[in-house]
Amino acid sequence: MVRGTGGVLPEGLAEAIRGTAGDIATVLRAAPGADGAHGHGAGLPVPRSTWSLGEAAAHLAQANALMADLAAGRERPYGDGSPGSLAEANEHALAAFAEREPGPLAEMITAQAEAFLASVEERDPDGLLSTPLGAMRPAVLGSYLLTHMLGHGYDLALAVGRPHMLDARRVDLTLPFMIEAMPRVTDPAAVAGLTARFAVRLRSGPSFGVLVTDGAVEATHEPPARPDCTILTEPVAFLLLGLGRVDPWPVIARGKALGWGRKPWLAPRFPRLFRAP
C-alpha cells in the first residue's frame, strides 16, 4: 500500500485522499442491502440530485479511475471543461457502466484512490497534467480529487443517514483546486457587469481573494488589500456553499458565514457567481 508521495503532494493531502475514500466506502457499506441483507441501498435517492445512491457511487468510482489515469499521464478527453459539458460526459459515462451495487463500488473507489496516489508519486511536481478543467500541476489535481470525493461523499452520507466526512483540515486541502477552478466555472450571467474585490477567510484557516472586473474573474492565493466585501466562513460551510450543496441564507442565519466591508450585500451573492462542475 502506498504510504507517501515523495513530496509531490503537500503535507496531509495523500492521507486526506486515502481517508476520505475509506470513509466513503464505510458509508456505502452501511447502505441497506450492501452486505446481502434485506434492502436495496442502490436505489436510495440522493438529496438535491437526480441520481440514486448507486448512480452517485458509480460516478465516484468512474471519476476516481479517471483521476488515476490522469495522474499516470494518460489522456482522457472528458467534455470541454464547462459545467454543462462535464454533466453530459458524466451521464454518458454512467450509461456505459453497469455496476450500481454499493459494496463493489466501495472497493472500486478505494482502489482507484490508491492507484491515483501510486501514479502521482511518479510525476514531476512542476509538470502539468491534462484534466477536464484544463492543465494542472499534480498537487492541484490531488486537491481536485479530494474536493470531488468530499462533495459526492457528503451526498452519499446524507442519502444513507450517516455522518459526513468533511472537516476543516480536509477543506483546507481543497483550496488549491478551488482557487484555480473558480475562474473556469464562473457563471457568465451572474458576473455580467460586476466589479468587486472579495476577501474570503476560512475561520481559523487560510484566506484567498477573488477579483471580478466587469465580469472577468481572477482568484488569488492572497486576499486583496482593500476588499469591497470580506467573507468569513466556517470551513465545511464554505465547501458546501462552493459545491452548491447548501443555500447561502440558512448558512448566514446560523452564523456560519459573515460578510462586511463597503459592499457587505455582496456576501450572499458570492457563491452564486460560480457553477459547480
N, C-alpha and C positions, 0 to 999 in steps of 0.2 A: 504494500500500500504506500502511496506517495505521502511523504510527511513534510516535505519542504519544497520550495520553488526557486532555490538558488538565487534569491534576490530579485527575480523578475517581477513578482507581485509584492506590493507593500506589506508591511508587517500586519499580520492578522487576517489578511484577505483570504488566503488559502484555507485557514481554519474556519472562517465565516462561510465560505462556499461549501466546504465539506459538512459543517454543522447544519447549515440551512437545508441542504439536500437530505441529510439524515432526519431532520425534524419533519420535513415534508413526507418522507417515507413513513414515519411514525403516524402522521395524520392519516395517510392513505390506508395504512394497515388497520386503523381504527374504524374505517368505514364499514357500515353494515354489510356482512357477507364477504368481506375481504379475506376472512380466514376459513371460508367454506361453510360458515354457519348460515342460518336463515336470514334472508335480506339481500338487497342488491344495491350497494352503495354507488355503483357506477352511474345510476340514473338520478342521483340526488341533484336538485337544482343548485346552481352556484349563484349567490346573491349578486345583483347588478350585472348579470351576464346572461347571454342566450345559451351558454354552454352548460352541459351537465358536468358532474364531478368527473366522470370517465373521460369526457372530451377535454376538460381543462387539464387533467393529469396527462392525457395523451399529448396534448400540445406542449406541456412542460417537458415530457420525455423527448419529444422531437426537437425542441429548442435546445435542450442540453446537448443532444447529439450534434446539432448544427454548430453550437459554440465549440464543442470539442474538435470538430473538423476545421473550423476557422483557426483555432489555436494551433492546429497542426499545419497551417498554411495552405489548406485546400480551399479552392474557390467554390463557393456555394451561392449562386445567384438566388436572391430571395426578395422580390419586389424591388422598387426603386428608391426605398428609404422613406417615402411618405407614409403617414399613418394608414391611409386608405389602401395603398398597395400592400403594406405589411398584413393588414387584416385579410385581404384577398388571398395572399400567399398562405396565411395560416389556414384558411378554410380549404384551399386546395390540398395542402399537406395533410390535414386531418382526414379528408375524404379518401386519401390513398393509404391510410394507416388504420388497420382494423382493431388493434388492441384497445380495450376500454376497461379492463379489469384492474381495480386499484392495486392488488398485490403485485402482479408482474410489472406494472408501471412504476411502482415504488422502487423495484430493483433496477429498472432502466434509468430512472432519474439519478440515483446514487452512483450507478456505474458510469454514466456519462459525465457526471461531475468529476469523478476520479480521472476519467480519460482526459478531460479538459486540463486538469492540474498536471497530469503527466506530460501532455503536449506543450503546455505553456512554459514548462520548465526549460524547454529546449530553444525558446525564442530569444532573439536579441531584444533586450528591454527597450531600446530606442527604435526598433523596427516597427513598420506599420503592417497591420493585418486588415484584410478586406472584411467588412461586416455589412449587415443590412442597412446600417445608418452611416456608412462611409468608413474611411480608413481610421484605424485606432491603434494606439500602442497596446501591447499585451496587458499592461496594468489596467487600462481603461476598459478593455474587453472583459477582464476579470470582474471589474466593477459592474459592467453591463450584465454579465451572467448573474451576479449576486442580486442586482436590482430586479431582474426579471423573475428569478426564483422567489424573492420576497413578495413581490406583487401577487403572483399566482398562488404562492404558498398561503398567503393571507386569505385569498378566496377559498381555497380548499379547506382551511381550518374553519372558516365560517360555515361552509356547507356541512361539515361533519359535526360542528358544535364543539370543537377543541380550541384550546388557547393558540393564538398565532405565534409565529417565531420571530417577529420584528422586535428589535431592541435598539437602544441608542448607538451602541458600538457598531452594529451591522449597518444601521442607517448612515453613520459617518462614512463608512466604506463605500457607499453608493454615490457619494458626491462627485468623484472624478468623472463617472459616467453621466450623472445628471447635469453637471455643468457643461460638459462637452455636447450633450444631446439637446439641450434647451433650444439653441438657435435652429436646430434641424427639425424640431417638432412644434414650432410656433404655429399658432392658428392665425392665418393671414387676416381673417375678418376681425379677430379680437384685438390685434395690434395696429390695424389700419389707422393712420393718423396720430397714433400715440407717441409722445415723447416723455420719458420718465426715467429716473435713476433709482433703482431698488437696491437696498442693502438687506440681505437675508441672513439671519443669525439663528443657528440651532442652539437651543437652550443648553448651556454647559458644553457646547461643542463648537465646531468651526463656523466660519462665515464666508459668504461669497457675494458677488454683485451681479446684477442684470441691468444692462443699459438698453433702453429702447429709444431709437431716434427715428421719428417719423415712420414707424413700423419696422425698421431694421433692428434686429436683436443681437446683442453681444453679451455673453456670460463671462465673468472674470472670477479668478480664484480669490481676489481680494475685493471687499466692498468699496464702493465709490466714496470719495472724501466728503461729498456733500449730497447725500441721497435725498430724493424727494419723499421717499417712503421707506421706513425701516420696518422690517417684519421680524419679530421674534417668535419662534415656534418650537413647540416640543418636537423632538426628532421624529418619533413614529408618526405623529400627525403630519409633519412635513412630507414624509414619503407617501403617505396615503393620499394626501392632497395632490401631490405631484403626479401620482399614478391614476388619479381620478377615482379612487376607491371611496372617498367621502366628500361631502359638500362643505364649502367654506364656513357658512354661517353657524351650523351646530358646533364646529371646532372652535370658532371665535367665542360663541356663547359659553362654552365650557372653560374658557381661559387658556386654551392650548395654543392659540395664535393671537398675537397682538400686533397692531400697526400704529405707527406715529410718524411725525415729520410734517413737512409743508403740505403734503397731499396724503393724509392718512386714509382717505376713502379709497385709495388705490389698492390697499391691502387685500380686501376680499376679491378684487378683480384679478389679482396676480395669478392664482392657479389656473384661471380660465384663459390665460394668454397662450396656453400650450395644449396640445392634443396628445395624450399618452399613446405611444405606438402599440 
